[in-house]
């Protein structure tokens, strides 16, 4: 089976694991997904992650983070760019997510970064997703 939109699959796996109250979720690895997971860890949306070598492309095991009362830290995930509809922004139009309570992930010429980092560097790019 070929995967049409790997980022939408990544976000859906995390969303489903959170709804089912799982402690961890395994996702097929790629460089983009590894960088996206690192950003989630840096912004404290997840507890931790490890990379597992399965002899093929590998897996990323993400340990989800829950707050008091078993409430998930990640409230929402929304895919913005899709293979059929790419969304690009210039440096002046970088989106804010929930009045900067969330983050937008942007892929730029300087790599994958959050909306705040892209604004500081003054670069635009393709908006991958929103996380809050």
N, C-alpha and C positions, 0 to 999 in steps of 0.2 A: 504494500500500500504506500502510495506516495503522499507526502504531507504538503498541502497547498500553502498553508500559512503557519510556519513553525512558531512564530511569536504568539499568535492567537491560541495555539495549542498549549504553549507554555503558561500563558495567563489563565486559561481554562482549567488546567491541571491544578494550579495553585488555588484558584477560586473554589473548585470542587472539593479539594482537600480541606480547605477552611470550613466550608459548609458541613462537611462530614466530621469535623473536629479531629482530624488526623494530626499527629505530632510531626510527621515527615511526609514528603512526597518525592518520588523519583521522576526525573525528566531526562529525555535523551539530550546529550550534550552537544553544544556547538560553541564556537568562540563568542558569538553574539549573546547566547544564553548565559555563558559564564560571566561575561561582563555585566549583563543585566542583573544577575544574581549578586555579583559583588556590590553593585550600587544599592540593591535592596539591603544587604548586610551593613554597608556603610551608613545608611540612613535608618538603621535599626527597625526595619520592617520584618526581618526574620532573625532567628537566633543564631544560626550558623549554616554552613553548607560544606559538603565534601564532594570530591570528584572520585568516581568509581570507575576503574578500568574493567570493562566487560569483554574485551577482545575485539569489539567493534568500534563504534564511535564514542562509547563511554556513557556514563550517567552522571547527573548532578543530583545529589540527595540534599534536599532543602529541609531544614528543621524549622518548622513554623513557630511563630511567637504569639503567645496569648497573654493578655493582661489580667488584672484582677477580675474575678467573677467568670473566668474562662472566656473572656471576650477577645476575639482576634484583633491583633494590632492592625492588620490590613483590613480596611473597611470596604475598599472597592478597587477594582482593576478594570481599566477600559482600554481596549485596543483602538488606536487611532488610524494608523496607516495599514492598509491591506494590500495584497498584491494587485487588486483591481483598482485601488484608489489610494495613491500615495499622497501624503500631506506634507508639504514642505513649507517652512517659514523662514523669513529672513531675520536678522538679528533684532530688528525693531518689533517684530510680531511674535516673539517667543511667548507661549501661553503661560498663564498662572493657573494653578490647580487649587481650587477651594481656597482662594485668597492666600496662597502659599502655605497652606496646611498640608497639601499633598505635593507630589512631584510629577513633572512630565519628563519622560526619557527621550532624549533627542540624539540622533546619530549625526555627527558633524564630520567635517574634514579632519578634525583633531581627535576623533574617537567618540565613543559613547559617553554621554554625560547627562546630568540633570539640567532642567531649565535654568536654575540659578547659576550653575557653572557656565552655561552657554552665554547667559547675559553678561557675566563678569568678563568672559573672554571676547565678547562681541561677535559671536558667530551664530549662524543659523544652520538649519539642516532639516532632516526628516523627523517628524514627531512620531515616535513608535507607540507610546502608551502613556496613560495617566495612572498614577497610583496614589491612593489616599487612605 
